[in-house]
Amino acid sequence: MNLSTLIVGMAVLLVVLLAVRSLRNDKKNGRCGGNCGGCSGCH
């Protein structure tokens, strides 16, 4: 594996981890996370 592949892989992993953390925080704070048909707290 070369260095550029490793860097791109780490960047993709970072983006996925940040997205999961954001969704988890939204759920903890009572936000629906984009599925507004299933909750009453959106918008």
N, CA, C and O atoms as a Tinker XYZ file with bonds, in Angstrom:
   172  protein
     1  N      0.863000   -1.182000    0.000000    73     2
     2  CA     0.000000    0.000000    0.000000    64     1     3
     3  C      0.907000    1.243000    0.000000    63     2     4     5
     4  O      1.851000    1.348000    0.783000    81     3
     5  N      0.590000    2.163000   -0.892000    73     3     6
     6  CA     1.423000    3.358000   -0.934000    64     5     7
     7  C      0.854000    4.461000   -0.044000    63     6     8     9
     8  O     -0.248000    4.342000    0.492000    81     7
     9  N      1.614000    5.518000    0.097000    73     7    10
    10  CA     1.272000    6.588000    1.038000    64     9    11
    11  C     -0.004000    7.326000    0.650000    63    10    12    13
    12  O     -0.796000    7.681000    1.522000    81    11
    13  N     -0.215000    7.562000   -0.634000    73    11    14
    14  CA    -1.416000    8.294000   -1.052000    64    13    15
    15  C     -2.690000    7.499000   -0.755000    63    14    16    17
    16  O     -3.700000    8.079000   -0.358000    81    15
    17  N     -2.652000    6.197000   -0.941000    73    15    18
    18  CA    -3.805000    5.354000   -0.616000    64    17    19
    19  C     -4.107000    5.403000    0.872000    63    18    20    21
    20  O     -5.269000    5.466000    1.273000    81    19
    21  N     -3.082000    5.373000    1.675000    73    19    22
    22  CA    -3.244000    5.432000    3.126000    64    21    23
    23  C     -3.847000    6.770000    3.557000    63    22    24    25
    24  O     -4.719000    6.806000    4.425000    81    23
    25  N     -3.393000    7.854000    2.963000    73    23    26
    26  CA    -3.905000    9.179000    3.323000    64    25    27
    27  C     -5.370000    9.308000    2.929000    63    26    28    29
    28  O     -6.179000    9.803000    3.715000    81    27
    29  N     -5.723000    8.870000    1.726000    73    27    30
    30  CA    -7.117000    8.945000    1.276000    64    29    31
    31  C     -8.003000    8.061000    2.154000    63    30    32    33
    32  O     -9.111000    8.460000    2.512000    81    31
    33  N     -7.530000    6.884000    2.497000    73    31    34
    34  CA    -8.295000    5.990000    3.367000    64    33    35
    35  C     -8.536000    6.595000    4.741000    63    34    36    37
    36  O     -9.630000    6.473000    5.293000    81    35
    37  N     -7.537000    7.236000    5.286000    73    35    38
    38  CA    -7.694000    7.874000    6.592000    64    37    39
    39  C     -8.663000    9.049000    6.516000    63    38    40    41
    40  O     -9.431000    9.273000    7.451000    81    39
    41  N     -8.637000    9.806000    5.411000    73    39    42
    42  CA    -9.563000   10.927000    5.245000    64    41    43
    43  C    -11.004000   10.425000    5.163000    63    42    44    45
    44  O    -11.899000   11.009000    5.774000    81    43
    45  N    -11.232000    9.354000    4.417000    73    43    46
    46  CA   -12.577000    8.789000    4.304000    64    45    47
    47  C    -13.042000    8.273000    5.658000    63    46    48    49
    48  O    -14.196000    8.484000    6.032000    81    47
    49  N    -12.182000    7.611000    6.387000    73    47    50
    50  CA   -12.521000    7.111000    7.718000    64    49    51
    51  C    -12.878000    8.255000    8.656000    63    50    52    53
    52  O    -13.816000    8.136000    9.445000    81    51
    53  N    -12.155000    9.346000    8.583000    73    51    54
    54  CA   -12.428000   10.506000    9.426000    64    53    55
    55  C    -13.807000   11.092000    9.118000    63    54    56    57
    56  O    -14.556000   11.435000   10.033000    81    55
    57  N    -14.140000   11.205000    7.838000    73    55    58
    58  CA   -15.446000   11.738000    7.448000    64    57    59
    59  C    -16.566000   10.839000    7.956000    63    58    60    61
    60  O    -17.574000   11.339000    8.457000    81    59
    61  N    -16.411000    9.536000    7.839000    73    59    62
    62  CA   -17.432000    8.597000    8.313000    64    61    63
    63  C    -17.586000    8.699000    9.826000    63    62    64    65
    64  O    -18.709000    8.713000   10.328000    81    63
    65  N    -16.489000    8.769000   10.552000    73    63    66
    66  CA   -16.563000    8.877000   12.009000    64    65    67
    67  C    -17.240000   10.178000   12.439000    63    66    68    69
    68  O    -18.023000   10.182000   13.389000    81    67
    69  N    -16.947000   11.273000   11.754000    73    67    70
    70  CA   -17.598000   12.543000   12.092000    64    69    71
    71  C    -19.094000   12.495000   11.794000    63    70    72    73
    72  O    -19.891000   13.054000   12.548000    81    71
    73  N    -19.480000   11.842000   10.718000    73    71    74
    74  CA   -20.902000   11.719000   10.388000    64    73    75
    75  C    -21.634000   10.885000   11.435000    63    74    76    77
    76  O    -22.734000   11.245000   11.855000    81    75
    77  N    -21.041000    9.788000   11.855000    73    75    78
    78  CA   -21.663000    8.937000   12.876000    64    77    79
    79  C    -21.774000    9.694000   14.186000    63    78    80    81
    80  O    -22.790000    9.598000   14.874000    81    79
    81  N    -20.745000   10.444000   14.536000    73    79    82
    82  CA   -20.783000   11.228000   15.777000    64    81    83
    83  C    -21.871000   12.294000   15.728000    63    82    84    85
    84  O    -22.555000   12.532000   16.723000    81    83
    85  N    -22.031000   12.926000   14.592000    73    83    86
    86  CA   -23.064000   13.942000   14.427000    64    85    87
    87  C    -24.455000   13.332000   14.560000    63    86    88    89
    88  O    -25.318000   13.893000   15.236000    81    87
    89  N    -24.673000   12.194000   13.922000    73    87    90
    90  CA   -25.978000   11.525000   14.021000    64    89    91
    91  C    -26.262000   11.101000   15.456000    63    90    92    93
    92  O    -27.390000   11.231000   15.932000    81    91
    93  N    -25.251000   10.598000   16.141000    73    91    94
    94  CA   -25.425000   10.165000   17.527000    64    93    95
    95  C    -25.764000   11.355000   18.424000    63    94    96    97
    96  O    -26.628000   11.247000   19.294000    81    95
    97  N    -25.088000   12.489000   18.218000    73    95    98
    98  CA   -25.367000   13.678000   19.020000    64    97    99
    99  C    -26.762000   14.214000   18.739000    63    98   100   101
   100  O    -27.458000   14.647000   19.658000    81    99
   101  N    -27.179000   14.188000   17.471000    73    99   102
   102  CA   -28.526000   14.640000   17.128000    64   101   103
   103  C    -29.576000   13.779000   17.825000    63   102   104   105
   104  O    -30.562000   14.296000   18.351000    81   103
   105  N    -29.362000   12.480000   17.825000    73   103   106
   106  CA   -30.326000   11.582000   18.465000    64   105   107
   107  C    -30.358000   11.818000   19.974000    63   106   108   109
   108  O    -31.427000   11.802000   20.584000    81   107
   109  N    -29.194000   12.036000   20.572000    73   107   110
   110  CA   -29.122000   12.277000   22.011000    64   109   111
   111  C    -29.821000   13.583000   22.383000    63   110   112   113
   112  O    -30.417000   13.688000   23.454000    81   111
   113  N    -29.747000   14.580000   21.495000    73   111   114
   114  CA   -30.346000   15.877000   21.756000    64   113   115
   115  C    -31.812000   15.957000   21.340000    63   114   116   117
   116  O    -32.418000   17.026000   21.421000    81   115
   117  N    -32.382000   14.851000   20.901000    73   115   118
   118  CA   -33.801000   14.814000   20.586000    64   117   119
   119  C    -34.148000   15.204000   19.170000    63   118   120   121
   120  O    -35.328000   15.356000   18.853000    81   119
   121  N    -33.167000   15.373000   18.306000    73   119   122
   122  CA   -33.465000   15.693000   16.910000    64   121   123
   123  C    -33.671000   14.404000   16.141000    63   122   124   125
   124  O    -33.157000   13.352000   16.518000    81   123
   125  N    -34.426000   14.495000   15.060000    73   123   126
   126  CA   -34.822000   13.275000   14.352000    64   125   127
   127  C    -33.760000   12.778000   13.394000    63   126   128   129
   128  O    -33.833000   11.621000   12.979000    81   127
   129  N    -32.790000   13.573000   13.023000    73   127   130
   130  CA   -31.739000   13.121000   12.136000    64   129   131
   131  C    -32.150000   13.028000   10.687000    63   130   132   133
   132  O    -31.568000   12.244000    9.938000    81   131
   133  N    -33.132000   13.798000   10.267000    73   131   134
   134  CA   -33.520000   13.839000    8.872000    64   133   135
   135  C    -34.767000   13.062000    8.528000    63   134   136   137
   136  O    -35.337000   13.264000    7.455000    81   135
   137  N    -35.210000   12.178000    9.404000    73   135   138
   138  CA   -36.425000   11.403000    9.145000    64   137   139
   139  C    -37.592000   12.095000    9.831000    63   138   140   141
   140  O    -38.078000   11.632000   10.863000    81   139
   141  N    -38.040000   13.205000    9.256000    73   139   142
   142  CA   -39.027000   14.042000    9.917000    64   141   143
   143  C    -40.428000   13.466000    9.898000    63   142   144   145
   144  O    -41.307000   13.970000   10.596000    81   143
   145  N    -40.656000   12.431000    9.123000    73   143   146
   146  CA   -41.967000   11.790000    9.118000    64   145   147
   147  C    -42.213000   11.003000   10.400000    63   146   148   149
   148  O    -43.362000   10.748000   10.760000    81   147
   149  N    -41.140000   10.617000   11.091000    73   147   150
   150  CA   -41.303000    9.772000   12.268000    64   149   151
   151  C    -41.192000   10.501000   13.588000    63   150   152   153
   152  O    -41.226000    9.861000   14.639000    81   151
   153  N    -41.059000   11.839000   13.573000    73   151   154
   154  CA   -40.931000   12.556000   14.833000    64   153   155
   155  C    -41.723000   13.856000   14.786000    63   154   156   157
   156  O    -42.141000   14.303000   13.718000    81   155
   157  N    -41.919000   14.442000   15.930000    73   155   158
   158  CA   -42.666000   15.692000   15.980000    64   157   159
   159  C    -41.772000   16.875000   16.327000    63   158   160   161
   160  O    -42.259000   18.002000   16.421000    81   159
   161  N    -40.481000   16.644000   16.518000    73   159   162
   162  CA   -39.587000   17.701000   16.968000    64   161   163
   163  C    -38.827000   18.403000   15.858000    63   162   164   165
   164  O    -37.980000   19.248000   16.146000    81   163
   165  N    -39.096000   18.088000   14.615000    73   163   166
   166  CA   -38.316000   18.677000   13.525000    64   165   167
   167  C    -38.891000   20.003000   13.075000    63   166   168   169
   168  O    -40.102000   20.222000   13.092000    81   167
   169  N    -37.988000   20.876000   12.675000    73   167   170
   170  CA   -38.274000   22.147000   11.994000    64   169   171
   171  C    -39.480000   22.842000   12.573000    63   170   172
   172  O    -39.852000   23.921000   12.112000    81   171
